[in-house]
Amino acid sequence: MWLHLAVLVGLFYLLRWYRERQVVSHLRDKFVFITGCDSGFGNKLARQLDLRGLRVLAGCLTEQGAKQLRSQTSDRLQTVILDVTKTESIAAATEWVKERVGDRGLWGLVNNAGVFHSHGCAEWLKMETCRDTLRVNLIGLIEVTLSMLPLIRRAQGRIVNVSSILGRIAFFAADYCCSKYGVEAFSDVLRRELQHFGVKVSMVEPGSFRTAMTDMQKFLETMKQTWNESPAHIKETYGQKFFDAYHDIMKQGMMGCSTNLNLVTDCMEHALTSVHPRTRYSAGWDAQFFFVPLSYLPTSLADYILTRSWPKPAQAV
């Protein structure tokens, strides 16, 4: 029985490997628009796809980021300034893309732009921080997608949404988790609604990676500032010892971030270029072998594993 099961599992992975090796034809004629290309995953993916010969249209938040990217790539790559929190900026970028792709349509949209502003427990959060996170990570992603969708549908193309392992299992950074759970839900609905148009939707769920968004020094400084600006009753409830221990846990976690961004951008590239892209890509060893399996455990067991080493607040019962 076990031998038969092993053979079936082996055949399944062999078939999947064969299917996923099939590459879309005429890639050099296809346009891909990427948001958040100033740094991090978006910047790396833009350079990676440019080397492969695709026609990359890169959305950058700043002119400095756009100029730097252009200096590192071929003349094929073009940039546009895009702020995903502003409707007029999205509309202008859509028109800019439309002028370039023409009747061919847009083969790929990679919604990569994102922010991480959560630097403590949920009770420490300011509402403006929550709103800003949701505006960029979720509302902006939805608005860019809906604006570009007619161009993608014309090409029967691909949508690749960057979620997070924190969109699978939430255990800190409450506002960020909310935004990424929203990305997962939007992507699932969109995938099912667009299947009849030949449009394929994929999600990339990175684990912990070292980018500008997760710069350790900046993260820890902002965390201290968040704690110092918290109301007195919050500091009394949690206590300085709790903060110090929590700070050390976050520091250890940041030190463990992977620097190999290719683990993420290779997933994005596969979603854009494979005949049979996956629905979800878990990028990084921590995502694949810890957090994804953890998400399937009973909630009470997952809670214990995730919080067993957490410090106790001063006024814990």
N, C-alpha and C positions, 0 to 999 in steps of 0.2 A: 504493500500500500504506500509506504513512505517513498519507495523507489519510483513508483508511478507518479506520485505528487511532485517529486523532485524533477522528473523528466518533463512534466507539464509546465512547471515554473520555468525551467530552462528553455523550453520551446517558446514560451511567452516572451521572455526577455530577448531571445534570438530574433523573433519576429519583430519586436519593437525596435531593436537595434537596426534591423534591415530597413524598416519603414522610415525611421528617423534619419537615415543616411541619404535619402533621396532629396535632391536639392532642386529648388525652383529654377526654371530656365530663364535666360535673358536678364540676369540680375543687374547688369550694367545699364539697363534701360529703366530701372525702377527707382522711384523717389521715396525717400524715407525722411519723415519729419520727427525730430527729437526735441523734447523740452528739457530745460535745465542743463545746458551744455557748458556752462561756465567752468565747472569742475566735476570731480567725482565720476559716477557711473556714466552720466550723459556725455561728458567730455571724452572719456575713454571709448565709449561706444561709437561716437562720431568719428574718431580717428580710426577705429578698427574697421568700420564699414567703408570708410573712404579708401583705406588700403585694399579692400576687397573689390573696389570698383563701383560701388553703388553711388547713386546721386544723393548725397546727404544734404538735407536742409536743417540747419541747427538753430534752435531757439535759445538765445542767451538773455539773461536778465540785464547784463551790463555791456557797454561797448568795449570795455577793457577785456572782458572774458571772450567776447566775439573776436576781437583783434588777435588775442593770443591763440585762439583755436585756429584761425585762418593761417597764422604763421607756421602752424605745425602740420598742415594738411595740403592737399592738392588744390588746384583751381576749381575742381568739380564741386567742392564743398562751398556752400553759401550760408550766410548767417543772417538772422533777423533778431531784433530786440523784442522780447516777449515777457510781459508780466502777467502771469496766469490769474492774478487776482483782479485784473481790470478788463472789463468787457470790451472796451474800445481797442485795447492792445491785442486781444484775442481775435477780434474782427479784422484788424489790420493785418495780422500775421496770416490769417486764413486767405485773405485776398492776395497777399504776397505769394503764398504757396500755390494758389489757383493759377496765377499768372505763369508760374514756372512749370507746373505739371501739365497744363493744357488738358486736352481730351483724354490723355492717358490715365488721369486720376492719380491719387496718392496711394502707393503700394503699402507703405507702413507708417503708423503713428506710434511713437514710443512716449508714453506719458511718464517722464522720469522726474520732473521738477518736484521738489519736496523740501520741507523744513522739519527740524526737530527742536522744539522749544521746551520740552518737558524736563525739568531738572529737579525733581523731588516727588514727594507723595502727592496724590490727587488733591488732598486738602490744602496743599500749599499753592495750588495753581491760581493764577489770576484769569478772570473770564476773557480778557482781551487776548491773552496767550492762547487760550482754547480756540477762540474765534479765528485768530491768525493761522493756527495750524490747520483748522478745517477749511479755511478759505484757499490755502495753497494746495494741501494734500488731497482734498476731496472735491470741493466745489470747483476749483480751478481745473482739475482733471476732467470732471464731468463736462464743464463748459467748453474746454478745448476739444474734447471728443465729439460732442454734438455739433460743434461748429465745423469740424473737419469731416464729419461723417459722409456727406454727399460725395466728397472727393474720394474717400476710401471705398465707398460702395461702387463707384464707377470703375475702380481698378480691381474690385473683388479682393481687397487687400487684407492687411493684418493690423490689429490693434494690440499693443503690448503695454500693459499697465504695471507699473512698479508698485507692488504692495510691500509686505514685510513679513517676517516670521511672527511679528507682533500683530499681524492681521489674522494669524492662526490661533495663537494662544497669548492672552494678555496677562502680564504680571507686573509691569511698571510702565511709566509714561502714559498715563490714562488718556490724555488728549490725542497723542500720537496713535495709540491703539484704536481709538474711536475712528480716526480718519482712515486707518488702514483696513479696519473691518468694513468700513463703508466702501472702500475701493474693491474689496473682495465681492461684496454684494452687488455693486454696480456692474462689475465685470461678469459675474455669473448671469445676471439678467440680460446684459447686452449680448453675451455669447449665444444665449438661447434665442433671442429675438432676431439676431442677424444671420443665423445659420442658413436661412433660405435665400440670402443674398450673396452667399459665397464668401462672406467676411468671417475671418477667424479671430477670436479673442483669446489672448494668453495673459497669465499673470506671472510675474517673477517675484519670489518671496525671499529676499536676501536675509541672511543671518547677520552677524556682527562684522562690519567692515570699517576700515580706517579711511574716512573721507573728510572733507572740510566740515561736513555736518557733524562728524563725531570726533572733532579735534579734542584731545583729552584735556589740555590745559584750559582751553576756552570753556569746555563743558563744566569742568570742576569749578572754575571761577564764577561762572553763571549760577551754578548750584549754590555756592556760598552766598552769592548776592541774593538769590531767591530766599534762602533761609534767613538772612539778615533783615530782609524787608518784610518777612512774615509778621503778622500781628502777635502781640504778646501772649494771647491765649493759645495760639498754635505752638509757640516755643515752650510754654508751660506743659502743654499736653504731651508733646513728644520728648522734649528735653535735649540738652546739648549732647549728652552721651549717645542718644539715639542718632542724632545728626552725624556725629563723628564716625560712628560705626557704619551708618548708611553711606556716608561719603567714601569710606574705605572700600566698601563692597562695590560701589559704582566705579571707583578707580581701578580695582582689580578687573572688573568687567571690561572697561575701556582698554586696558593693557592687552587683553586677549583678542582684540579686534584683528581680523585678517587684513593683510595689505595686498592680497592678490585679487584685484578687482576683476580680473579675467574670469573668475568663477561666476561672476554676475553677468558681465557683458557677453560671455560666450552663450549664456542662456538666452539673452535678448537676441543675439545674432541668429541663433537656431530658430527662435520663434518667428523671425522675419524671413529666413531663407529655406527652411525645411518644407517639403511638400506636406508633411504631416507634423505640424508643431504640437507640443503638449499644451494641455489646458493650464497646468501649473508647473512652475520650475522652482524647486527649493535650492537656493544657492548658498553654498558654504557647508563645511562639515558639521558645524553646530546645528544648523537648520535641519540637515538631512538625518543626522544620527542621534540628535537629542530632542529638539523642539517638536519636530513633526511626529515622531513616535509618542512624545509626551502628550501631544494634543489628542491622542486616541485613548489615553488612559481614563479611568473614572475620575471625575472632577475632584473628589476628595483626596485621591492619591496624588494627582497632579498638584493640588494645592500644597500638600505636605512636602513634596519634593522641591517645589519652587520656593517655599517660605521657611524651610526648616532652619536655615542659617541666618534668617533676618533678625535684627535686634528688636527688642521690645520697647515700645514707648514708655516714657516715665510714668504715665497715668494708666498703663495697661491693667486690666482686671485679672 
